[in-house]
Amino acid sequence: MRRQSKVPTLDEILEALERASEFDELQSISEIVRDFFSIDHINYHWVSSSSSPYVCGTHSKAWIARYHEKEYLRVDPVIQGCFQRFHPVDWKRLDWSGKAARALQADAIAHGVGTQGYSVPIRGPNGQFALFTLNHTCSDEEWADFMRRNRCNFLLIAHYFNQKALEFEPERAPELAQSLSPREIDAMTLLAMGYSRAQVAETLSISEHTLRVYIESARYKLGAVNTTNAVARALSRGLIVI
């Protein structure tokens, strides 16, 4: 992975991000970042359950449309894996064994998404959640060496992108969640600790049907797209502690 000629330095890229005043500039800078590191794709994805996702990057429009059309957000191991973690995620460490995940992976590769990926989860104010992802096709050895050399730079760039997104789209910032009931807190806490739904229901001495009511109520209050997202949001907002 050799850096292409006639591209800005990293400091110049960060300065351009600081100066950016509109979304189109972020889109252009994402292409510059891709070229600077000589990789296939860069993508910033602000995940939202209440409105359309806020996305910029170098994935094709066809793939972005396909991703939303198939509702891959609900089965994407990258999204789910980042919801459960606060540190960057290498795609190869995620579970792609499920039928839905394998179908997504095959579809992504067919649309030009590389076989290697690295996503930085970003948590902002009031439960904001975003991903900054880089993507390439190369061997595992090449990818591991590339990430060792560039990981810190990607963390820095990721947070610059997110700060600008928050500046450009302040009306999209999530509202403060309603408070959770004691039973909802109990359910979310046990799920965060890794309990299955059956184990949570047994521990709380309630039926799984009643548990489902608590979980769905908490998910709605948190503005979460699924249970995993609800747990992540509850943790990030300090509503539950494990």
Helices and strands as residue ranges (DSSP letters): H 10-19, H 23-37, E 41-47, E 54-57, H 61-69, G 72-74, H 77-83, E 89-90, G 91-93, H 99-110, E 116-123, G 125-127, E 129-136, H 140-168, G 170-172, H 182-192, H 197-204, H 208-222, H 227-236
